[in-house]
């Protein structure tokens, strides 16, 4: 009998405690319940916008308007995306983008621009990620610098007739935009060339990460974003 009474007391205490938390949450504008709800429910998953075929793939970066501050960044961006695709097992292997870009560059010195299909043929692939650099810069805000970058992405599959992503009904312009930015940085910390190159690499890494998110299931929002602390 005593054990039953003890159990009932414990249950009643837990219920009263839970009720107190709910009341306190309402009074305090839900600041307590948000982390608990987040932990219990999670953020949800976004599906992949497009699934790449598991075949050898070329990542080709085009900088038509010479947006990048250094030409070597074209290769580094292509290499970063290629490495991330393989790390996530989205494709089994990729072509060395440096060799392909060097071949295309030497050919275009003496002739017109190469078509996407001819670039893929030279690389010996049917699937290619074509990346066009739209912007790559730092945005000055009073005394702080916020590095930003933007690219347009197409997935070409020449065994399937050409462009397969984004689909025409999703984006009539033919490219899927990816925009990234870093935290604001004090310009005094970017005076040396090594500091500026470190920030450039951070932008490239973030572009590669956000690009590959398009081709895999991923969390809808990160924890810091959801709680307003990122």
C-alpha positions, 0 to 999 in steps of 0.5 A, spaced: 500 500 500 505 504 501 509 503 495 502 505 491 502 511 495 509 513 493 508 511 486 502 516 486 505 521 489 511 521 484 506 521 478 502 527 481 509 531 482 511 530 475 505 532 472 505 538 477 512 540 475 510 539 467 504 544 468 509 549 471 514 549 466 508 550 461 505 556 465 512 559 465 513 558 458 507 562 456 509 567 461 516 568 458 514 568 451 516 561 450 523 561 451 524 555 455 520 550 450 523 552 444 530 548 445 526 542 448 521 542 442 527 543 437 531 537 441 524 532 441 522 534 434 528 535 430 529 540 424 526 535 419 529 533 412 530 536 405 530 531 400 535 532 394 533 537 389 537 532 384 540 525 384 546 524 380 548 518 377 553 514 380 558 514 374 565 518 373 563 526 373 567 532 371 566 538 375 567 544 370 568 551 373 567 557 368 569 564 370 566 568 363 567 575 366 573 574 370 570 575 377 575 571 381 581 575 384 586 569 381 585 564 376 587 558 380 581 559 384 577 556 378 581 550 379 580 550 387 573 551 387 572 545 382 577 540 386 573 542 392 566 540 389 569 534 386 572 532 393 566 533 397 562 529 391 566 523 393 567 524 400 559 524 400 559 518 396 554 522 391 559 519 385 564 514 385 570 518 382 571 525 378 575 527 373 581 531 375 579 538 373 585 542 373 587 537 366 581 539 363 581 546 364 588 547 362 586 543 355 580 547 354 584 554 356 589 552 351 584 550 345 580 557 346 586 561 345 586 559 338 579 558 337 572 559 339 569 557 346 568 550 347 561 547 348 559 543 354 558 537 350 565 537 347 568 539 354 565 532 357 567 528 351 574 531 352 574 528 359 571 522 357 564 523 361 557 523 360 555 527 366 558 534 368 557 539 373 557 546 370 559 551 375 559 559 372 562 564 377 557 570 378 560 573 384 566 573 389 567 579 393 567 582 400 561 587 402 564 593 406 559 595 411 561 601 415 568 598 418 567 590 417 567 586 411 563 580 409 565 576 404 560 573 399 560 569 393 555 566 388 555 561 383 550 558 378 550 550 377 547 546 371 548 538 371 549 536 364 548 529 362 549 527 355 547 520 354 540 523 356 540 529 352 543 535 355 541 539 361 538 534 367 538 539 372 535 544 374 529 542 370 526 547 365 519 548 369 524 549 376 528 555 372 527 557 365 534 561 366 538 554 366 542 555 372 541 553 380 543 559 384 547 558 390 549 564 394 554 564 400 557 569 405 561 568 411 561 572 418 563 579 418 571 580 418 574 586 421 578 589 415 584 590 419 585 582 419 585 582 412 591 586 410 596 580 408 596 576 402 595 570 406 589 572 410 586 574 404 587 567 401 585 564 407 578 567 407 578 565 399 579 558 401 573 559 406 568 561 401 570 556 396 569 550 401 562 553 403 560 554 396 562 546 395 559 544 401 552 548 399 553 545 392 553 538 394 547 539 399 543 540 393 544 532 391 543 529 398 538 529 403 540 534 409 537 537 415 532 543 413 536 548 418 542 547 423 541 548 430 544 555 431 540 557 425 533 555 429 535 558 435 538 564 433 545 563 435 548 562 429 
